[in-house]
Amino acid sequence: KDSTIVGNGGCNRFFGRCIVKPGNRITCSNIASTMMSCGNDAIERDYLKTIEMADNYTLRGDTLSLNK
C-alpha cells in the first residue's frame, strides 16, 4: 500500500520505493542497502541496479519477474 520495497540481496538488506501502475508497469527508485562486505558486492550492486531499471513485471503463480 505504501509503495515500500524491502528484501535481501544475498548479503545486505535493501529497501526503497516501487510504484505499481496499470498494465503491469512498475517504477522502482531510491533503492539503498546496508553496507556489509560479503565478497560478492559487485553482483549485489548489479542486482539492485536491475530492480531500478525494471519498467514492467509479470506474475506467474508465485514467481515475480521484473522486466525491461
C-alpha positions, -999 to +999 in steps of 0.1 A: +000+000+000+028+025+008+049+015-022+078+003+000+100-025-012+123-044+012+143-076+007+177-093+009+202-091-020+221-122-008+241-104+018+226-070+026+191-059+033+177-034+008+148-010+007+133+016-015+101+025-034+082+007-061+051+021-077+028-004-095+009+012-124-018-001-147-008-025-174+018-044-153+040-013-153+063-006-124+088+021-113+113+014-086+136+041-071+157+051-042+169+016-037+195+015-009+210-012+012+230-019+043+268-020+036+282-053+049+311-066+028+303-102+017+327-109-012+301-106-040+295-069-036+295-062-074+269-089-080+246-074-054+251-039-067+241-050-102+211-068-088+199-036-071+205-016-103+185-041-122+155-036-099+156+002-105+158-004-143+127-025-145+097-009-161+072-038-162+066-071-144+050-105-149+035-127-122+031-164-129+020-184-099+043-174-071+071-161-094+075-124-099+097-113-129+109-077-133+114-068-169+128-040-191 
